[in-house]
Amino acid sequence: MRIFSEHSLLSNIVFFCYHFRKSILKITYYITYKLSRDTCSLISYDKGKTKFSNLDSYNHSNELSMIKYRINNVIYYLRILSQEDITKNNNYIDCLKTYPKILSITISLNNKEYNLKLSEYYLVGNKILDYKFINWYFNYHYNIDDITDYKITIIDSDIKVYTLLKNNYILLGKDSFYVKTI
C-alpha cells in the first residue's frame, strides 16, 4: 500500500512544506522575534574574532566588550569600560538613550568612504569611534581586518565639521557628544 496517494493529506502537507519552506522559516523567525522577551548578551572582540556569550563571561582582557540589549525589539549596544558597567546599566538602559545631534559620520578607509549609521550606540557614556571600536565595527559589519589608518568626518546639527584620527574618539553625553584624544 502506498503511503502517498494523489490526494492524501500527508502528501499535501509534504508538498506544502517543501515548496514553502523559506516562507515558513521567515514566519517562524518573525513570530519568535516578536514574541521573545527583552534580552541582553555580551559581545567580546579579541584578536580579530567576535564572540557572543552571556554577561557572566566578561573578561577585561578583551580588546573590546559591549552589551547588546534588545528592549521592545530595538537593539542597543553599550560599551563596557569596567566591570561595574555590567551591573549598574542593566536596569537603566531607557535612561541612557541620547540624541547627540549628529547628522552624518563618514569614514575614509582604503580609498573608500563609508557612511556609518550608529544610532543603536547612542547611549550616554558610550565611547565610540576609537581605534578598537572601528576595528571591531569593520570586522563585524564589512569583514575588513587590521585597519591601521583612517579618517572620520562628523557633521553635527550646527553644520560643524569634526575630523577624527586614530588617536581620537567620541564620548556621548546627554543629547551631545565630545571629541576626546587618547
C-alpha positions as CSV (number, residue, x, y, z in Angstrom):
1,M,0.0,0.0,0.0
2,R,1.3,3.5,-0.9
3,I,1.8,6.0,1.8
4,F,1.2,8.9,-0.5
5,S,-1.9,8.8,-2.6
6,E,-2.6,11.5,-5.1
7,H,-4.8,13.4,-2.8
8,S,-3.8,12.3,0.6
9,L,-3.5,14.8,3.4
10,L,0.1,13.7,4.1
11,S,1.2,14.3,0.5
12,N,-0.4,17.7,0.5
13,I,1.4,18.6,3.8
14,V,4.8,17.4,2.5
15,F,4.2,19.3,-0.8
16,F,3.3,22.5,1.0
17,C,6.3,22.2,3.5
18,Y,8.8,21.5,0.7
19,H,7.7,24.3,-1.6
20,F,7.1,26.9,1.0
21,R,9.9,26.1,3.4
22,K,11.6,29.5,3.0
23,S,8.3,31.3,3.8
24,I,7.7,29.0,6.8
25,L,11.2,29.8,8.1
26,K,10.7,33.5,7.8
27,I,7.3,33.4,9.5
28,T,8.7,31.3,12.3
29,Y,11.6,33.7,12.8
30,Y,9.3,36.7,12.8
31,I,7.0,35.1,15.4
32,T,9.9,34.1,17.6
33,Y,11.4,37.5,17.3
34,K,8.2,39.4,18.1
35,L,7.2,37.1,21.0
36,S,10.6,36.9,22.6
37,R,11.3,38.9,25.7
38,D,13.9,41.6,26.2
39,T,17.4,40.2,26.3
40,C,21.0,41.2,26.7
41,S,24.2,39.4,25.7
42,L,27.9,40.1,25.8
43,I,29.9,40.8,22.6
44,S,33.6,40.3,23.0
45,Y,36.2,41.2,20.4
46,D,39.8,40.0,20.7
47,K,42.4,39.3,18.1
48,G,40.1,39.8,15.1
49,K,37.3,37.5,16.4
50,T,33.9,38.4,17.7
51,K,32.3,36.2,20.3
52,F,28.7,36.3,21.7
53,S,28.1,35.0,25.2
54,N,26.2,35.7,28.4
55,L,27.2,38.6,30.7
56,D,28.9,36.2,33.2
57,S,31.6,35.6,30.6
58,Y,33.0,39.1,30.7
59,N,36.8,39.2,30.6
60,H,38.5,42.6,31.0
61,S,41.5,41.5,28.9
62,N,39.4,41.5,25.6
63,E,40.2,44.3,23.2
64,L,36.6,45.5,23.2
65,S,33.5,44.3,25.1
66,M,29.9,45.5,24.7
67,I,26.5,44.6,26.0
68,K,23.9,44.1,23.2
69,Y,20.5,44.9,24.6
70,R,17.2,44.1,22.9
71,I,14.4,46.1,24.5
72,N,10.9,46.2,22.9
73,N,12.6,44.8,19.7
74,V,15.1,47.7,19.5
75,I,18.8,46.9,19.6
76,Y,21.2,49.0,21.7
77,Y,25.0,48.5,22.2
78,L,26.6,49.7,25.4
79,R,30.4,49.7,25.6
80,I,31.9,48.1,28.7
81,L,34.7,50.1,30.1
82,S,34.8,48.4,33.6
83,Q,33.2,45.5,35.4
84,E,30.7,47.9,37.1
85,D,29.2,48.9,33.7
86,I,27.6,45.4,33.5
87,T,25.6,45.7,36.7
88,K,24.9,49.4,37.0
89,N,23.5,50.0,33.5
90,N,21.4,46.8,33.2
91,N,18.3,48.3,34.7
92,Y,18.7,51.9,33.5
93,I,19.1,51.4,29.7
94,D,16.0,53.6,28.9
95,C,17.6,56.5,30.9
96,L,20.8,56.2,28.9
97,K,19.3,56.9,25.4
98,T,20.7,60.0,23.9
99,Y,20.3,62.1,20.7
100,P,23.7,63.6,20.1
101,K,22.7,65.8,17.1
102,I,25.0,64.0,14.7
103,L,23.9,64.4,11.1
104,S,26.5,62.2,9.5
105,I,29.5,60.1,10.2
106,T,31.8,59.2,7.3
107,I,35.0,57.2,7.4
108,S,37.6,57.2,4.7
109,L,39.4,53.9,4.7
110,N,41.5,52.2,1.9
111,N,40.5,54.9,-0.6
112,K,36.8,54.2,0.1
113,E,34.2,56.1,2.0
114,Y,31.6,54.5,4.3
115,N,28.6,56.2,5.9
116,L,28.1,54.9,9.4
117,K,24.7,54.6,11.0
118,L,25.4,54.3,14.7
119,S,22.0,55.2,16.3
120,E,22.0,51.9,18.2
121,Y,25.2,53.0,20.0
122,Y,23.7,56.4,21.1
123,L,23.7,55.8,24.9
124,V,25.0,58.2,27.5
125,G,28.6,57.4,28.4
126,N,29.3,55.3,25.4
127,K,32.7,55.5,23.9
128,I,32.6,55.1,20.1
129,L,34.7,55.6,17.1
130,D,38.0,54.9,18.8
131,Y,40.6,52.6,17.2
132,K,39.3,49.4,18.9
133,F,35.7,50.2,18.0
134,I,36.5,50.9,14.4
135,N,38.4,47.6,14.1
136,W,35.5,45.7,15.6
137,Y,32.9,47.5,13.6
138,F,34.5,46.9,10.3
139,N,35.4,43.3,11.1
140,Y,31.8,42.6,12.2
141,H,29.9,44.5,9.5
142,Y,32.2,44.5,6.5
143,N,34.6,41.6,7.2
144,I,37.6,44.0,7.0
145,D,40.5,43.2,9.3
146,D,43.6,45.1,10.5
147,I,42.6,48.7,9.9
148,T,45.6,50.9,10.5
149,D,44.9,54.2,9.0
150,Y,41.6,56.1,8.6
151,K,39.9,59.5,8.8
152,I,36.5,60.1,10.3
153,T,34.4,63.1,9.4
154,I,31.4,64.0,11.6
155,I,28.9,66.7,10.8
156,D,26.7,67.9,13.7
157,S,23.3,69.6,13.6
158,D,25.0,73.1,13.6
159,I,26.9,72.0,10.4
160,K,30.1,72.0,12.3
161,V,32.7,69.5,10.9
162,Y,34.8,67.4,13.2
163,T,37.7,65.3,12.0
164,L,38.8,62.2,14.0
165,L,42.0,60.2,13.5
166,K,43.3,57.1,15.1
167,N,44.0,58.8,18.4
168,N,40.5,60.4,18.8
169,Y,37.2,59.0,19.9
170,I,33.6,60.2,20.8
171,L,32.2,60.2,24.2
172,L,28.4,60.5,24.2
173,G,26.7,62.8,26.7
174,K,23.0,63.6,27.3
175,D,22.0,65.0,23.9
176,S,25.6,65.9,23.0
177,F,28.9,64.4,22.1
178,Y,32.5,65.2,23.0
179,V,35.6,64.6,20.8
180,K,38.4,63.2,23.0
181,T,42.0,62.5,22.4
182,I,43.7,59.4,23.8
